Amino acid sequence: MKILVDMNLSPGWVNYLAASGFEAVHWSAIGRGNESDAELMRWAAEHEHVVLTADLDFSAILAATQRQHPSVIQIRADVLTPAAIGERVIAALRQARDELERGAILSIDAERARLRILPFSA
């Protein structure tokens, strides 16, 4: 699974994910920091990447467009660093790998992970 790390998360996530066997790239290595969320989503879908973010706008984009890709992983925590929540993120990624490759939103907080399959039904 290839992961695109959003600008609102540290580039340190790239190395952390890679150390756990995930191919990852930070948006700053691909596009401009002021690109729209829609542009980031377009790139991720075209290049078959899952988006890792703390931004709730990506779920809203998927709901509004009824698209199935790209999948989105949302981190919902006060501290967004790999040291704070990284183990929880890796465990959830491994558990939901198949669903994320087909199209899903995975929301992760310190207590649990919640998975929703895409596209959203009306």
The first five atom37 places (N, CA, C, CB, O) and aatype in JSON, in Angstrom:
{
  "aatype": [12, 11, 9, 10, 19, 3, 12, 2, 10, 15, 14, 7, 17, 19, 2, 18, 10, 0, 0, 15, 7, 13, 6, 0, 19, 8, 17, 15, 0, 9, 7, 1, 7, 2, 6, 15, 3, 0, 6, 10, 12, 1, 17, 0, 0, 6, 8, 6, 8, 19, 19, 10, 16, 0, 3, 10, 3, 13, 15, 0, 9, 10, 0, 0, 16, 5, 1, 5, 8, 14, 15, 19, 9, 5, 9, 1, 0, 3, 19, 10, 16, 14, 0, 0, 9, 7, 6, 1, 19, 9, 0, 0, 10, 1, 5, 0, 1, 3, 6, 10, 6, 1, 7, 0, 9, 10, 15, 9, 3, 0, 6, 1, 0, 1, 10, 1, 9, 10, 14, 13, 15, 0],
  "atom_mask": [
    [1, 1, 1, 1, 1],
    [1, 1, 1, 1, 1],
    [1, 1, 1, 1, 1],
    [1, 1, 1, 1, 1],
    [1, 1, 1, 1, 1],
    [1, 1, 1, 1, 1],
    [1, 1, 1, 1, 1],
    [1, 1, 1, 1, 1],
    [1, 1, 1, 1, 1],
    [1, 1, 1, 1, 1],
    [1, 1, 1, 1, 1],
    [1, 1, 1, 0, 1],
    [1, 1, 1, 1, 1],
    [1, 1, 1, 1, 1],
    [1, 1, 1, 1, 1],
    [1, 1, 1, 1, 1],
    [1, 1, 1, 1, 1],
    [1, 1, 1, 1, 1],
    [1, 1, 1, 1, 1],
    [1, 1, 1, 1, 1],
    [1, 1, 1, 0, 1],
    [1, 1, 1, 1, 1],
    [1, 1, 1, 1, 1],
    [1, 1, 1, 1, 1],
    [1, 1, 1, 1, 1],
    [1, 1, 1, 1, 1],
    [1, 1, 1, 1, 1],
    [1, 1, 1, 1, 1],
    [1, 1, 1, 1, 1],
    [1, 1, 1, 1, 1],
    [1, 1, 1, 0, 1],
    [1, 1, 1, 1, 1],
    [1, 1, 1, 0, 1],
    [1, 1, 1, 1, 1],
    [1, 1, 1, 1, 1],
    [1, 1, 1, 1, 1],
    [1, 1, 1, 1, 1],
    [1, 1, 1, 1, 1],
    [1, 1, 1, 1, 1],
    [1, 1, 1, 1, 1],
    [1, 1, 1, 1, 1],
    [1, 1, 1, 1, 1],
    [1, 1, 1, 1, 1],
    [1, 1, 1, 1, 1],
    [1, 1, 1, 1, 1],
    [1, 1, 1, 1, 1],
    [1, 1, 1, 1, 1],
    [1, 1, 1, 1, 1],
    [1, 1, 1, 1, 1],
    [1, 1, 1, 1, 1],
    [1, 1, 1, 1, 1],
    [1, 1, 1, 1, 1],
    [1, 1, 1, 1, 1],
    [1, 1, 1, 1, 1],
    [1, 1, 1, 1, 1],
    [1, 1, 1, 1, 1],
    [1, 1, 1, 1, 1],
    [1, 1, 1, 1, 1],
    [1, 1, 1, 1, 1],
    [1, 1, 1, 1, 1],
    [1, 1, 1, 1, 1],
    [1, 1, 1, 1, 1],
    [1, 1, 1, 1, 1],
    [1, 1, 1, 1, 1],
    [1, 1, 1, 1, 1],
    [1, 1, 1, 1, 1],
    [1, 1, 1, 1, 1],
    [1, 1, 1, 1, 1],
    [1, 1, 1, 1, 1],
    [1, 1, 1, 1, 1],
    [1, 1, 1, 1, 1],
    [1, 1, 1, 1, 1],
    [1, 1, 1, 1, 1],
    [1, 1, 1, 1, 1],
    [1, 1, 1, 1, 1],
    [1, 1, 1, 1, 1],
    [1, 1, 1, 1, 1],
    [1, 1, 1, 1, 1],
    [1, 1, 1, 1, 1],
    [1, 1, 1, 1, 1],
    [1, 1, 1, 1, 1],
    [1, 1, 1, 1, 1],
    [1, 1, 1, 1, 1],
    [1, 1, 1, 1, 1],
    [1, 1, 1, 1, 1],
    [1, 1, 1, 0, 1],
    [1, 1, 1, 1, 1],
    [1, 1, 1, 1, 1],
    [1, 1, 1, 1, 1],
    [1, 1, 1, 1, 1],
    [1, 1, 1, 1, 1],
    [1, 1, 1, 1, 1],
    [1, 1, 1, 1, 1],
    [1, 1, 1, 1, 1],
    [1, 1, 1, 1, 1],
    [1, 1, 1, 1, 1],
    [1, 1, 1, 1, 1],
    [1, 1, 1, 1, 1],
    [1, 1, 1, 1, 1],
    [1, 1, 1, 1, 1],
    [1, 1, 1, 1, 1],
    [1, 1, 1, 1, 1],
    [1, 1, 1, 0, 1],
    [1, 1, 1, 1, 1],
    [1, 1, 1, 1, 1],
    [1, 1, 1, 1, 1],
    [1, 1, 1, 1, 1],
    [1, 1, 1, 1, 1],
    [1, 1, 1, 1, 1],
    [1, 1, 1, 1, 1],
    [1, 1, 1, 1, 1],
    [1, 1, 1, 1, 1],
    [1, 1, 1, 1, 1],
    [1, 1, 1, 1, 1],
    [1, 1, 1, 1, 1],
    [1, 1, 1, 1, 1],
    [1, 1, 1, 1, 1],
    [1, 1, 1, 1, 1],
    [1, 1, 1, 1, 1],
    [1, 1, 1, 1, 1],
    [1, 1, 1, 1, 1],
    [1, 1, 1, 1, 1]
  ],
  "atom_positions": [
    [[0.84, -1.18, 0.0], [0.0, 0.0, 0.0], [0.89, 1.24, 0.0], [-0.96, 0.0, 1.22], [1.84, 1.33, 0.78]],
    [[0.58, 2.19, -0.86], [1.32, 3.45, -0.95], [0.52, 4.53, -0.23], [1.6, 3.85, -2.45], [-0.7, 4.62, -0.39]],
    [[1.21, 5.34, 0.57], [0.54, 6.34, 1.4], [1.07, 7.72, 1.08], [0.72, 6.02, 2.89], [2.28, 7.93, 1.01]],
    [[0.15, 8.66, 0.89], [0.47, 10.08, 0.69], [0.19, 10.79, 2.01], [-0.35, 10.7, -0.49], [-0.96, 10.83, 2.45]],
    [[1.21, 11.36, 2.63], [1.07, 12.07, 3.89], [0.74, 13.53, 3.59], [2.36, 11.96, 4.75], [1.48, 14.21, 2.87]],
    [[-0.37, 13.99, 4.13], [-0.86, 15.36, 3.91], [0.07, 16.38, 4.59], [-2.29, 15.5, 4.45], [0.82, 16.05, 5.5]],
    [[-0.01, 17.62, 4.11], [0.81, 18.71, 4.64], [0.57, 18.98, 6.11], [0.56, 19.96, 3.85], [1.44, 19.51, 6.79]],
    [[-0.61, 18.62, 6.63], [-0.88, 18.93, 8.04], [-0.22, 17.94, 9.0], [-2.38, 18.94, 8.28], [-0.36, 18.07, 10.21]],
    [[0.49, 16.97, 8.47], [1.25, 16.02, 9.27], [2.74, 16.17, 8.99], [0.79, 14.58, 8.99], [3.14, 16.58, 7.9]],
    [[3.53, 15.85, 9.97], [4.98, 15.96, 9.86], [5.54, 15.04, 8.77], [5.63, 15.64, 11.19], [5.06, 13.93, 8.59]],
    [[6.56, 15.51, 8.04], [7.25, 14.63, 7.1], [7.88, 13.41, 7.8], [8.32, 15.41, 6.36], [8.21, 12.43, 7.14]],
    [[8.05, 13.48, 9.11], [8.58, 12.35, 9.86], [7.73, 11.09, 9.73], [0.0, 0.0, 0.0], [8.22, 9.99, 9.96]],
    [[6.46, 11.26, 9.36], [5.59, 10.1, 9.14], [6.11, 9.23, 8.01], [4.16, 10.56, 8.84], [5.9, 8.02, 8.03]],
    [[6.76, 9.81, 7.02], [7.24, 9.04, 5.87], [8.22, 7.97, 6.32], [7.9, 9.97, 4.83], [8.07, 6.8, 5.97]],
    [[9.23, 8.34, 7.09], [10.22, 7.37, 7.58], [9.59, 6.39, 8.55], [11.39, 8.09, 8.25], [9.92, 5.2, 8.54]],
    [[8.69, 6.86, 9.38], [8.03, 5.97, 10.34], [7.23, 4.89, 9.61], [7.11, 6.79, 11.27], [7.3, 3.71, 9.97]],
    [[6.47, 5.29, 8.61], [5.69, 4.33, 7.82], [6.61, 3.38, 7.06], [4.75, 5.07, 6.84], [6.35, 2.17, 7.0]],
    [[7.67, 3.91, 6.48], [8.61, 3.07, 5.73], [9.26, 2.02, 6.63], [9.7, 3.94, 5.08], [9.47, 0.89, 6.2]],
    [[9.57, 2.39, 7.86], [10.17, 1.44, 8.8], [9.22, 0.3, 9.15], [10.6, 2.15, 10.07], [9.64, -0.76, 9.61]],
    [[7.92, 0.53, 8.92], [6.91, -0.5, 9.18], [6.47, -1.21, 7.9], [5.7, 0.12, 9.86], [5.51, -1.98, 7.91]],
    [[7.18, -0.94, 6.8], [6.9, -1.65, 5.56], [5.92, -0.99, 4.62], [0.0, 0.0, 0.0], [5.46, -1.63, 3.67]],
    [[5.6, 0.27, 4.85], [4.68, 0.98, 3.97], [5.45, 1.99, 3.12], [3.57, 1.7, 4.79], [6.31, 2.7, 3.62]],
    [[5.13, 2.03, 1.83], [5.72, 3.03, 0.95], [4.98, 4.34, 1.18], [5.66, 2.59, -0.57], [3.75, 4.38, 1.11]],
    [[5.72, 5.41, 1.46], [5.06, 6.68, 1.78], [5.82, 7.85, 1.18], [4.95, 6.86, 3.3], [7.03, 7.79, 0.96]],
    [[5.08, 8.91, 0.93], [5.64, 10.16, 0.42], [4.86, 11.3, 1.06], [5.6, 10.22, -1.16], [3.64, 11.21, 1.25]],
    [[5.56, 12.38, 1.38], [4.91, 13.57, 1.94], [4.52, 14.5, 0.79], [5.86, 14.31, 2.97], [5.25, 14.62, -0.19]],
    [[3.38, 15.13, 0.92], [2.88, 16.01, -0.14], [3.9, 17.09, -0.51], [1.57, 16.66, 0.28], [3.96, 17.51, -1.66]],
    [[4.69, 17.55, 0.45], [5.68, 18.59, 0.16], [6.72, 18.14, -0.86], [6.37, 19.02, 1.45], [7.37, 18.98, -1.49]],
    [[6.89, 16.84, -1.03], [7.83, 16.32, -2.03], [7.19, 16.25, -3.42], [8.33, 14.94, -1.62], [7.88, 15.99, -4.41]],
    [[5.88, 16.47, -3.49], [5.14, 16.32, -4.75], [4.54, 17.63, -5.24], [4.06, 15.3, -4.59], [4.72, 18.01, -6.4]],
    [[3.83, 18.31, -4.35], [3.09, 19.5, -4.75], [3.39, 20.68, -3.84], [0.0, 0.0, 0.0], [4.18, 20.58, -2.91]],
    [[2.74, 21.77, -4.14], [2.91, 22.99, -3.35], [2.07, 22.91, -2.09], [2.53, 24.24, -4.18], [1.03, 22.25, -2.07]],
    [[2.51, 23.57, -1.05], [1.8, 23.59, 0.21], [0.44, 24.24, 0.14], [0.0, 0.0, 0.0], [-0.43, 23.98, 0.98]],
    [[0.24, 25.1, -0.86], [-1.04, 25.8, -0.96], [-1.99, 25.15, -1.96], [-0.79, 27.24, -1.35], [-3.0, 25.75, -2.33]],
    [[-1.69, 23.94, -2.4], [-2.61, 23.23, -3.31], [-3.91, 22.92, -2.57], [-1.97, 21.91, -3.84], [-3.93, 22.78, -1.35]],
    [[-4.97, 22.82, -3.32], [-6.27, 22.52, -2.72], [-6.33, 21.05, -2.3], [-7.42, 22.85, -3.71], [-5.6, 20.2, -2.81]],
    [[-7.22, 20.78, -1.35], [-7.45, 19.39, -0.95], [-7.9, 18.56, -2.14], [-8.49, 19.32, 0.19], [-7.53, 17.39, -2.26]],
    [[-8.69, 19.15, -3.01], [-9.18, 18.43, -4.19], [-8.02, 18.02, -5.09], [-10.18, 19.29, -4.97], [-8.05, 16.93, -5.67]],
    [[-7.01, 18.87, -5.23], [-5.85, 18.53, -6.05], [-5.06, 17.39, -5.43], [-4.94, 19.77, -6.23], [-4.63, 16.47, -6.13]],
    [[-4.88, 17.44, -4.13], [-4.18, 16.36, -3.44], [-4.94, 15.05, -3.62], [-4.01, 16.69, -1.94], [-4.33, 14.01, -3.88]],
    [[-6.26, 15.09, -3.49], [-7.08, 13.89, -3.67], [-6.98, 13.37, -5.1], [-8.55, 14.2, -3.32], [-6.91, 12.16, -5.32]],
    [[-6.97, 14.28, -6.07], [-6.85, 13.87, -7.47], [-5.53, 13.15, -7.7], [-6.96, 15.1, -8.41], [-5.49, 12.09, -8.32]],
    [[-4.44, 13.73, -7.18], [-3.13, 13.11, -7.34], [-3.11, 11.73, -6.69], [-2.03, 14.0, -6.74], [-2.63, 10.76, -7.29]],
    [[-3.61, 11.63, -5.48], [-3.6, 10.35, -4.76], [-4.38, 9.29, -5.52], [-4.18, 10.53, -3.35], [-3.95, 8.14, -5.6]],
    [[-5.53, 9.65, -6.07], [-6.33, 8.68, -6.82], [-5.59, 8.25, -8.09], [-7.71, 9.29, -7.19], [-5.55, 7.06, -8.41]],
    [[-5.02, 9.19, -8.81], [-4.32, 8.87, -10.06], [-3.09, 8.0, -9.81], [-3.91, 10.16, -10.77], [-2.73, 7.18, -10.65]],
    [[-2.44, 8.16, -8.67], [-1.2, 7.44, -8.38], [-1.41, 6.31, -7.37], [-0.15, 8.41, -7.85], [-0.44, 5.76, -6.83]],
    [[-2.66, 5.98, -7.12], [-3.04, 4.85, -6.26], [-2.4, 4.92, -4.88], [-2.66, 3.55, -6.92], [-1.81, 3.96, -4.39]],
    [[-2.53, 6.09, -4.26], [-2.05, 6.29, -2.89], [-3.25, 6.46, -1.97], [-1.11, 7.53, -2.81], [-4.3, 6.98, -2.38]],
    [[-3.1, 6.04, -0.74], [-4.04, 6.3, 0.33], [-3.58, 7.58, 1.01], [-4.13, 5.09, 1.35], [-2.38, 7.78, 1.2]],
    [[-4.52, 8.46, 1.37], [-4.18, 9.74, 1.99], [-4.18, 9.6, 3.51], [-5.16, 10.84, 1.55], [-5.16, 9.14, 4.09]],
    [[-3.08, 9.99, 4.15], [-2.98, 10.05, 5.61], [-3.07, 11.51, 6.0], [-1.65, 9.39, 6.14], [-2.28, 12.33, 5.53]],
    [[-4.03, 11.85, 6.86], [-4.3, 13.24, 7.18], [-4.89, 13.38, 8.57], [-5.23, 13.85, 6.15], [-5.3, 12.39, 9.19]],
    [[-4.95, 14.61, 9.06], [-5.69, 14.94, 10.27], [-6.85, 15.86, 9.91], [-4.78, 15.6, 11.33], [-7.59, 16.3, 10.78]],
    [[-7.0, 16.15, 8.64], [-7.99, 17.08, 8.11], [-9.3, 16.36, 7.81], [-7.46, 17.78, 6.84], [-9.31, 15.35, 7.1]],
    [[-10.4, 16.87, 8.33], [-11.71, 16.25, 8.11], [-12.28, 16.57, 6.73], [-12.68, 16.72, 9.18], [-13.26, 15.94, 6.31]],
    [[-11.7, 17.53, 6.02], [-12.22, 17.92, 4.7], [-12.17, 16.79, 3.69], [-11.44, 19.11, 4.17], [-13.0, 16.74, 2.78]],
    [[-11.23, 15.88, 3.83], [-11.09, 14.81, 2.84], [-12.3, 13.87, 2.88], [-9.81, 14.02, 3.1], [-12.74, 13.39, 1.83]],
    [[-12.82, 13.6, 4.05], [-14.03, 12.78, 4.15], [-15.22, 13.5, 3.52], [-14.34, 12.44, 5.62], [-16.05, 12.88, 2.86]],
    [[-15.29, 14.8, 3.72], [-16.38, 15.58, 3.13], [-16.29, 15.55, 1.61], [-16.34, 17.03, 3.65], [-17.32, 15.48, 0.93]],
    [[-15.1, 15.61, 1.07], [-14.92, 15.55, -0.39], [-15.42, 14.2, -0.91], [-13.43, 15.76, -0.78], [-16.14, 14.15, -1.91]],
    [[-15.05, 13.12, -0.23], [-15.5, 11.79, -0.66], [-17.01, 11.65, -0.55], [-14.82, 10.71, 0.17], [-17.64, 11.05, -1.42]],
    [[-17.6, 12.19, 0.49], [-19.05, 12.12, 0.65], [-19.76, 12.91, -0.43], [-19.46, 12.63, 2.04], [-20.77, 12.46, -0.98]],
    [[-19.25, 14.09, -0.74], [-19.88, 14.94, -1.74], [-19.76, 14.39, -3.15], [-19.28, 16.33, -1.69], [-20.66, 14.56, -3.97]],
    [[-18.65, 13.73, -3.45], [-18.41, 13.25, -4.81], [-18.83, 11.8, -5.02], [-16.96, 13.4, -5.15], [-18.91, 11.33, -6.16]],
    [[-19.11, 11.08, -3.93], [-19.47, 9.66, -4.0], [-18.39, 8.81, -4.65], [-20.77, 9.49, -4.77], [-18.67, 7.78, -5.25]],
    [[-17.14, 9.26, -4.53], [-16.02, 8.51, -5.11], [-15.6, 7.37, -4.2], [-14.83, 9.43, -5.36], [-15.89, 7.38, -3.0]],
    [[-14.94, 6.4, -4.76], [-14.46, 5.26, -4.01], [-12.96, 5.36, -3.71], [-14.74, 3.97, -4.77], [-12.44, 4.68, -2.82]],
    [[-12.27, 6.22, -4.46], [-10.83, 6.39, -4.26], [-10.47, 7.86, -4.33], [-10.03, 5.59, -5.31], [-11.15, 8.61, -5.04]],
    [[-9.46, 8.28, -3.64], [-8.55, 7.48, -2.84], [-9.12, 7.22, -1.45], [-7.2, 8.17, -2.73], [-9.98, 7.95, -0.96]],
    [[-8.64, 6.16, -0.83], [-8.98, 5.92, 0.56], [-8.31, 6.99, 1.42], [-8.54, 4.49, 1.01], [-7.32, 7.59, 1.02]],
    [[-8.89, 7.21, 2.6], [-8.37, 8.23, 3.5], [-8.2, 7.63, 4.89], [-9.32, 9.46, 3.55], [-9.08, 6.91, 5.39]],
    [[-7.08, 7.93, 5.5], [-6.83, 7.58, 6.89], [-6.78, 8.89, 7.67], [-5.49, 6.74, 7.06], [-5.92, 9.73, 7.42]],
    [[-7.7, 9.05, 8.61], [-7.75, 10.27, 9.41], [-7.23, 9.98, 10.81], [-9.19, 10.83, 9.47], [-7.71, 9.06, 11.48]],
    [[-6.26, 10.76, 11.24], [-5.78, 10.66, 12.61], [-6.53, 11.7, 13.43], [-4.22, 10.87, 12.7], [-6.5, 12.89, 13.11]],
    [[-7.19, 11.25, 14.47], [-7.97, 12.13, 15.34], [-7.33, 12.11, 16.72], [-9.48, 11.69, 15.41], [-7.72, 11.32, 17.58]],
    [[-6.36, 12.97, 16.94], [-5.64, 13.0, 18.21], [-5.14, 14.41, 18.48], [-4.46, 12.0, 18.2], [-5.01, 15.23, 17.56]],
    [[-4.87, 14.68, 19.73], [-4.33, 15.99, 20.09], [-2.88, 16.14, 19.65], [-4.44, 16.21, 21.6], [-2.46, 17.21, 19.22]],
    [[-2.14, 15.05, 19.76], [-0.73, 15.05, 19.33], [-0.63, 14.13, 18.12], [0.24, 14.58, 20.5], [-0.96, 12.95, 18.2]],
    [[-0.19, 14.67, 17.0], [-0.22, 13.97, 15.72], [1.12, 13.38, 15.29], [-0.7, 14.9, 14.66], [1.34, 13.15, 14.1]],
    [[2.0, 13.15, 16.22], [3.33, 12.65, 15.88], [3.36, 11.12, 15.87], [4.36, 13.18, 16.86], [2.54, 10.48, 16.53]],
    [[4.29, 10.54, 15.12], [4.44, 9.09, 15.16], [4.73, 8.58, 16.58], [5.56, 8.66, 14.22], [4.27, 7.5, 16.95]],
    [[5.49, 9.34, 17.37], [5.8, 8.9, 18.73], [4.54, 8.8, 19.58], [6.8, 9.85, 19.38], [4.45, 7.94, 20.45]],
    [[3.59, 9.68, 19.34], [2.38, 9.71, 20.16], [1.34, 8.68, 19.74], [1.77, 11.09, 20.1], [0.73, 8.03, 20.59]],
    [[1.13, 8.51, 18.43], [0.04, 7.65, 17.98], [0.45, 6.69, 16.86], [-1.11, 8.49, 17.5], [-0.39, 5.99, 16.3]],
    [[1.72, 6.67, 16.55], [2.21, 5.86, 15.43], [1.9, 4.38, 15.55], [0.0, 0.0, 0.0], [1.48, 3.77, 14.57]],
    [[2.11, 3.78, 16.72], [1.84, 2.35, 16.87], [0.37, 2.04, 16.59], [2.21, 1.88, 18.28], [0.06, 1.02, 15.97]],
    [[-0.51, 2.9, 17.05], [-1.94, 2.71, 16.82], [-2.26, 2.81, 15.33], [-2.76, 3.76, 17.62], [-3.07, 2.04, 14.81]],
    [[-1.63, 3.75, 14.65], [-1.84, 3.92, 13.21], [-1.36, 2.68, 12.45], [-1.11, 5.19, 12.69], [-2.08, 2.18, 11.58]],
    [[-0.18, 2.19, 12.76], [0.37, 1.02, 12.06], [-0.53, -0.2, 12.29], [1.82, 0.71, 12.55], [-0.82, -0.93, 11.34]],
    [[-0.96, -0.42, 13.51], [-1.84, -1.56, 13.8], [-3.15, -1.47, 13.01], [-2.15, -1.63, 15.31], [-3.62, -2.47, 12.47]],
    [[-3.72, -0.27, 12.94], [-4.98, -0.08, 12.2], [-4.76, -0.26, 10.7], [-5.57, 1.31, 12.48], [-5.61, -0.84, 10.02]],
    [[-3.64, 0.23, 10.17], [-3.32, 0.06, 8.75], [-3.2, -1.41, 8.38], [-2.03, 0.8, 8.4], [-3.73, -1.84, 7.35]],
    [[-2.53, -2.16, 9.21], [-2.37, -3.59, 8.92], [-3.7, -4.32, 8.97], [-1.39, -4.22, 9.92], [-3.96, -5.21, 8.16]],
    [[-4.54, -3.95, 9.91], [-5.83, -4.62, 10.05], [-6.78, -4.26, 8.91], [-6.47, -4.25, 11.38], [-7.58, -5.1, 8.49]],
    [[-6.71, -3.04, 8.4], [-7.66, -2.57, 7.39], [-7.06, -2.49, 5.99], [-8.19, -1.21, 7.78], [-7.65, -1.87, 5.1]],
    [[-5.91, -3.1, 5.78], [-5.19, -3.0, 4.5], [-6.08, -3.34, 3.3], [-3.99, -3.93, 4.51], [-6.13, -2.55, 2.35]],
    [[-6.77, -4.46, 3.3], [-7.6, -4.87, 2.16], [-8.7, -3.86, 1.87], [-8.21, -6.25, 2.42], [-8.94, -3.51, 0.72]],
    [[-9.37, -3.38, 2.9], [-10.45, -2.42, 2.72], [-9.92, -1.09, 2.17], [-11.18, -2.18, 4.05], [-10.56, -0.47, 1.32]],
    [[-8.76, -0.67, 2.66], [-8.18, 0.58, 2.16], [-7.78, 0.47, 0.7], [-6.95, 0.96, 3.0], [-7.88, 1.45, -0.04]],
    [[-7.35, -0.7, 0.27], [-7.0, -0.87, -1.14], [-8.24, -0.86, -2.03], [-6.22, -2.17, -1.33], [-8.15, -0.51, -3.21]],
    [[-9.38, -1.25, -1.49], [-10.63, -1.24, -2.26], [-11.37, 0.09, -2.2], [-11.55, -2.33, -1.77], [-12.09, 0.44, -3.13]],
    [[-11.2, 0.84, -1.12], [-11.85, 2.13, -0.95], [-12.53, 2.24, 0.4], [0.0, 0.0, 0.0], [-13.56, 1.62, 0.64]],
    [[-11.94, 3.03, 1.3], [-12.49, 3.17, 2.65], [-11.94, 4.43, 3.31], [-12.16, 1.93, 3.5], [-10.97, 5.03, 2.86]],
    [[-12.6, 4.79, 4.4], [-12.1, 5.82, 5.29], [-11.83, 5.15, 6.62], [-13.12, 7.03, 5.44], [-12.7, 4.48, 7.18]],
    [[-10.62, 5.32, 7.12], [-10.21, 4.76, 8.39], [-9.93, 5.92, 9.33], [-8.96, 3.83, 8.23], [-9.02, 6.71, 9.09]],
    [[-10.71, 6.02, 10.4], [-10.53, 7.08, 11.39], [-9.9, 6.46, 12.63], [-11.89, 7.78, 11.73], [-10.43, 5.49, 13.19]],
    [[-8.78, 7.02, 13.07], [-8.0, 6.45, 14.16], [-7.84, 7.47, 15.27], [-6.62, 5.96, 13.66], [-7.43, 8.61, 15.03]],
    [[-8.16, 7.05, 16.5], [-7.83, 7.86, 17.66], [-7.08, 6.98, 18.65], [-9.1, 8.48, 18.3], [-6.78, 5.83, 18.35]],
    [[-6.78, 7.51, 19.81], [-5.97, 6.76, 20.79], [-6.68, 5.52, 21.3], [-5.62, 7.66, 21.95], [-6.02, 4.6, 21.78]],
    [[-8.0, 5.47, 21.23], [-8.77, 4.38, 21.79], [-9.2, 3.32, 20.77], [-9.97, 4.93, 22.46], [-9.27, 2.14, 21.1]],
    [[-9.5, 3.75, 19.54], [-10.06, 2.8, 18.57], [-9.85, 3.28, 17.14], [-11.55, 2.6, 18.83], [-9.39, 4.4, 16.89]],
    [[-10.19, 2.4, 16.23], [-10.19, 2.74, 14.8], [-11.57, 2.4, 14.26], [-9.06, 1.96, 14.01], [-12.16, 1.39, 14.64]],
    [[-12.07, 3.24, 13.4], [-13.4, 3.05, 12.8], [-13.24, 3.05, 11.29], [-14.4, 4.15, 13.26], [-12.6, 3.94, 10.73]],
    [[-13.84, 2.06, 10.63], [-13.7, 1.89, 9.19], [-15.04, 2.09, 8.52], [-13.13, 0.5, 8.86], [-16.05, 1.54, 8.96]],
    [[-15.06, 2.88, 7.45], [-16.26, 3.06, 6.62], [-15.87, 2.76, 5.19], [-16.85, 4.51, 6.77], [-14.9, 3.3, 4.66]],
    [[-16.64, 1.89, 4.56], [-16.39, 1.48, 3.18], [-16.93, 2.55, 2.22], [-17.03, 0.1, 2.89], [-17.99, 3.13, 2.46]],
    [[-16.2, 2.78, 1.14], [-16.61, 3.74, 0.1], [-17.21, 3.0, -1.08], [-15.41, 4.59, -0.35], [-16.92, 1.82, -1.28]],
    [[-18.03, 3.67, -1.88], [-18.55, 5.02, -1.65], [-19.62, 5.01, -0.57], [-19.11, 5.61, -2.96], [-20.23, 3.98, -0.28]],
    [[-19.85, 6.2, 0.03], [-20.9, 6.32, 1.02], [-22.24, 6.11, 0.36], [-20.85, 7.69, 1.72], [-22.46, 6.59, -0.76]],
    [[-23.13, 5.42, 1.01], [-24.48, 5.27, 0.46], [-25.34, 6.43, 0.93], [-25.11, 3.9, 0.87], [-25.12, 7.0, 2.0]],
    [[-26.32, 6.77, 0.11], [-27.17, 7.93, 0.4], [-28.13, 7.67, 1.54], [-27.95, 8.33, -0.82], [-28.91, 8.55, 1.91]]
  ]
}
